[in-house]
Amino acid sequence: MKRPTIWYVVADGGRARILQKRGRQGDRQEAFDTRQELVSANLHRHTRELGTERPGRVRESATSAHHAVQPRQDLHQADKQSFVHEVAAVLNEASQRQEFDGLVLVAPAPALGDLRQALDAATRRKITGELQKDLTNVPNGDLAAHLADVAALEERTHIGWLARISSPRPR
């Protein structure tokens, strides 16, 4: 019987890795292989490089005073949300091509919420686990220890998935 393909997405607002587990839980060979790595082009840029150096000015009609106009959104925050939408687009396309059966999202809380919201409904249904943690700087070889709780959830989901596909459908 086919074992489901589970992808792990380890992301934050500027970096993301799409991983797939190699080996079974409890094996000494358990590790993760990187399927794809995404990095924001604006990850280390200064605010002045992301937009205009000075905010726009507005002139008051009653006097000769000029006031600075605050941007509607922080430019770094807008760039992080844009990057998360790019990651979601990659996952949505892969989901449509049936490249994975389950998805585990690992990201800090703000990025996790933005990523979950940016996924389409079909991809969102494939989420088998979530972890609110920033593991983008953790090497692939050390991820198994950090993802032990999520891996246990994945194994339970795998058992439920096998029961669903192996049981006869009611007529």
C-alpha positions, 0 to 999 in steps of 0.5 A: 500500500502506498505511504502518503507523501508528507511535505514539511514547510519550514518558513518565516517571513523571508526564508522557506524550505519545503522538506520531505522525510527520508526514512521512517519514524524511529529509524536511525536514518530519519532525516529530511531532504530539501525539495525546494528552498525559497529566499526573499529578494528583500530579506536583508534590505533597509527600509530606505531601499524598500520604498521612498526615503521620506514619507509623502507630505501633505499641505494643510489648507488653512495654514502653510504647515506641511505634515508627513503622511504615514505609510499604510503598512510597514514596508518590511511587514508588507514584504514578509506577507508578499513572500508568504503569498509566494510560498503559498502559491508554490504549495497550491500549484504542487497540491493541484499536481498531487505532489503531496498528500499531507502538509506540515507547516512550521513557522512563527505565529504571524507567518504561520497565520499568513501562510494558512490564510494564503493557501487555497481550500484544497491545500488547506485540507491537506494540512496534517500538523502545525508548529509555531516555531522558527526553525529556518536556521536549524539544519535538516539533520537536526529537525527530527528532534524538533519535530518529534511531536508533529511526527507523532501526529503525522503517524496517527494521521497516516494510520487514519489515512490508511483506514480511509483508503482501505475500507470499502466505500458505502453504497 
